Amino acid sequence: MASSSFMAILTLALLLQTATSSAQLSTNFYSSSCPRVFSAVRSTVQSAIRNEARIGASLLRLHFHDCFVNGCDSSLLLDDTSSFTGEKNAVPNRNSARGFDVVDNIKSAVENVCPGVVSCADILAIAARDSVAILGGPSWNVKLGRRDARTASQSAANNNIPPPTSNLNQLISRFNALGLSTRDLVALSGSHTIGQSRCIQFRPRIYNETNLDSSFAQTRRSNCPRASGSGDNNLAPLDLQTPTAFDNNYFKNLIQNKGLLHSDQQLFNGGSTDSIVRTYSNSYNTFSSDFVSAIIKMGDIKPLTGSNGEIRKNCRKPN
């Protein structure tokens, strides 16, 4: 009897341990401690997007690149210190991740209404939601209660963020390792319905690959010379049709072999994800609702909660 009671307690403890991280996140986490957090974030994001529509995609990407490296803990925002090398200069982020100044502005606005309460990790999650909604996409209730990491890891950023050279199996396994399904992978890749990419990221595709529309390749080559080092930072829209509208044209482009990145076109190239791409290209509503489910799931990746981590005063440095 004692033994079965012990086993029951042990099982319960394991279940609680598994549920703890996401259970401690809640959509009403700041309802009494900082009820004005959402209006403070949204007005700052709205103003930034009004100034430059592309910044919405940049803010959304910061949330992704944060969560994929040791969980959603805002480690990406930390500048290098004497004790660690941060993630901003990791290969996937160098000359690429942007919007840090906007995050600083959001943090200032939030600190003005409730100092020392809201984490930078939660600010990234709310700013991602607001960016999508302001650019015409869905909205959702953001789960909150994450705390901020005191350190960062450039090597983890180099190893954990899938590069644009990834093939389908590599993408699936990377997402699966973080608890995200193949369908989540395709839905979250739909983030590329907004934003821009640099020539250095898509040059190999437009000059070397055959599964792409020839007129599309010609258009992209006009602004991205073949020679490495020439025009590396020239930009092209990830969705050639509506680069500042969150819609399902990204998937329609893939069906026409007009994916800009190698990793984009991998989602529609005779493999297991073709049918999901077709579904999303035919139904914005299905894509939209799957995207919401997937980004909420992504926001649950290994958050620091309770007494772990801290609430940073300045998103760029530990307290």
Solvent accessible surface area in square Angstrom, and as a share of the most:
residue,aa,sasa,rsa
1,M,195,0.87
2,A,82,0.64
3,S,80,0.52
4,S,66,0.43
5,S,49,0.31
6,F,125,0.52
7,M,103,0.46
8,A,61,0.48
9,I,114,0.58
10,L,74,0.37
11,T,68,0.40
12,L,100,0.50
13,A,51,0.39
14,L,101,0.50
15,L,112,0.56
16,L,109,0.54
17,Q,132,0.58
18,T,111,0.65
19,A,51,0.39
20,T,55,0.32
21,S,39,0.25
22,S,36,0.23
23,A,72,0.56
24,Q,75,0.33
25,L,7,0.03
26,S,35,0.23
27,T,66,0.38
28,N,100,0.51
29,F,97,0.41
30,Y,6,0.02
31,S,70,0.45
32,S,106,0.68
33,S,58,0.37
34,C,2,0.01
35,P,93,0.58
36,R,151,0.55
37,V,1,0.00
38,F,76,0.32
39,S,71,0.46
40,A,11,0.09
41,V,0,0.00
42,R,99,0.36
43,S,72,0.46
44,T,23,0.13
45,V,0,0.00
46,Q,62,0.28
47,S,58,0.37
48,A,16,0.13
49,I,15,0.07
50,R,179,0.65
51,N,134,0.69
52,E,59,0.26
53,A,38,0.30
54,R,57,0.21
55,I,10,0.05
56,G,0,0.00
57,A,14,0.11
58,S,10,0.06
59,L,0,0.00
60,L,3,0.01
61,R,77,0.28
62,L,1,0.01
63,H,6,0.03
64,F,25,0.10
65,H,20,0.09
66,D,1,0.00
67,C,0,0.00
68,F,8,0.03
69,V,0,0.00
70,N,70,0.36
71,G,1,0.01
72,C,1,0.00
73,D,8,0.04
74,S,0,0.00
75,S,2,0.01
76,L,0,0.00
77,L,3,0.01
78,L,0,0.00
79,D,53,0.28
80,D,77,0.40
81,T,53,0.31
82,S,128,0.82
83,S,99,0.64
84,F,30,0.12
85,T,73,0.42
86,G,0,0.00
87,E,0,0.00
88,K,32,0.14
89,N,76,0.39
90,A,1,0.01
91,V,97,0.56
92,P,21,0.13
93,N,3,0.01
94,R,110,0.40
95,N,112,0.57
96,S,18,0.11
97,A,16,0.12
98,R,68,0.25
99,G,5,0.05
100,F,30,0.13
101,D,87,0.45
102,V,13,0.07
103,V,1,0.01
104,D,41,0.21
105,N,86,0.44
106,I,0,0.00
107,K,8,0.03
108,S,64,0.41
109,A,27,0.21
110,V,0,0.00
111,E,37,0.17
112,N,125,0.64
113,V,43,0.25
114,C,11,0.06
115,P,100,0.63
116,G,43,0.42
117,V,44,0.25
118,V,0,0.00
119,S,0,0.00
120,C,0,0.00
121,A,1,0.01
122,D,0,0.00
123,I,0,0.00
124,L,1,0.00
125,A,3,0.02
126,I,0,0.00
127,A,1,0.01
128,A,0,0.00
129,R,26,0.10
130,D,2,0.01
131,S,0,0.00
132,V,0,0.00
133,A,20,0.16
134,I,36,0.18
135,L,19,0.09
136,G,58,0.55
137,G,15,0.14
138,P,21,0.13
139,S,71,0.46
140,W,23,0.08
141,N,112,0.57
142,V,7,0.04
143,K,48,0.20
144,L,0,0.00
145,G,3,0.03
146,R,5,0.02
147,R,59,0.22
148,D,0,0.00
149,A,8,0.06
150,R,135,0.49
151,T,76,0.44
152,A,12,0.09
153,S,29,0.19
154,Q,49,0.22
155,S,70,0.45
156,A,16,0.12
157,A,0,0.00
158,N,63,0.32
159,N,116,0.59
160,N,33,0.17
161,I,11,0.05
162,P,34,0.21
163,P,71,0.45
164,P,30,0.19
165,T,95,0.55
166,S,5,0.03
167,N,63,0.32
168,L,20,0.10
169,N,116,0.59
170,Q,101,0.45
171,L,11,0.06
172,I,31,0.16
173,S,67,0.44
174,R,51,0.19
175,F,17,0.07
176,N,70,0.36
177,A,74,0.57
178,L,37,0.18
179,G,54,0.52
180,L,3,0.01
181,S,46,0.30
182,T,37,0.21
183,R,100,0.36
184,D,14,0.07
185,L,1,0.01
186,V,0,0.00
187,A,1,0.00
188,L,4,0.02
189,S,21,0.14
190,G,0,0.00
191,S,11,0.07
192,H,52,0.23
193,T,0,0.00
194,I,3,0.02
195,G,5,0.05
196,Q,57,0.26
197,S,11,0.07
198,R,31,0.11
199,C,0,0.00
200,I,77,0.39
201,Q,47,0.21
202,F,2,0.01
203,R,22,0.08
204,P,62,0.39
205,R,2,0.01
206,I,0,0.00
207,Y,37,0.14
208,N,110,0.56
209,E,42,0.19
210,T,136,0.79
211,N,36,0.19
212,L,21,0.10
213,D,43,0.22
214,S,91,0.59
215,S,69,0.45
216,F,7,0.03
217,A,3,0.02
218,Q,128,0.57
219,T,71,0.42
220,R,28,0.10
221,R,94,0.34
222,S,99,0.64
223,N,65,0.33
224,C,0,0.00
225,P,52,0.33
226,R,152,0.56
227,A,64,0.50
228,S,99,0.64
229,G,61,0.58
230,S,44,0.28
231,G,26,0.25
232,D,30,0.16
233,N,91,0.46
234,N,54,0.28
235,L,66,0.33
236,A,2,0.02
237,P,28,0.18
238,L,15,0.08
239,D,0,0.00
240,L,65,0.32
241,Q,90,0.40
242,T,47,0.27
243,P,38,0.24
244,T,65,0.38
245,A,38,0.29
246,F,4,0.02
247,D,29,0.15
248,N,14,0.07
249,N,22,0.11
250,Y,2,0.01
251,F,0,0.00
252,K,77,0.33
253,N,2,0.01
254,L,0,0.00
255,I,57,0.29
256,Q,92,0.41
257,N,53,0.27
258,K,43,0.18
259,G,2,0.02
260,L,1,0.01
261,L,14,0.07
262,H,48,0.21
263,S,14,0.09
264,D,3,0.02
265,Q,1,0.00
266,Q,23,0.10
267,L,1,0.01
268,F,25,0.11
269,N,74,0.38
270,G,74,0.71
271,G,33,0.32
272,S,85,0.55
273,T,0,0.00
274,D,27,0.14
275,S,73,0.47
276,I,20,0.10
277,V,0,0.00
278,R,124,0.45
279,T,52,0.30
280,Y,0,0.00
281,S,8,0.05
282,N,128,0.66
283,S,34,0.22
284,Y,70,0.27
285,N,118,0.60
286,T,44,0.25
287,F,0,0.00
288,S,13,0.08
289,S,68,0.44
290,D,30,0.16
291,F,0,0.00
292,V,28,0.16
293,S,67,0.43
294,A,0,0.00
295,I,4,0.02
296,I,52,0.26
297,K,86,0.36
298,M,0,0.00
299,G,1,0.01
300,D,32,0.17
301,I,14,0.07
302,K,129,0.55
303,P,12,0.07
304,L,50,0.25
305,T,10,0.06
306,G,50,0.48
307,S,105,0.68
308,N,86,0.44
309,G,9,0.08
310,E,15,0.07
311,I,33,0.17
312,R,0,0.00
313,K,144,0.61
314,N,59,0.30
315,C,2,0.01
316,R,74,0.27
317,K,117,0.50
318,P,36,0.23
319,N,99,0.51
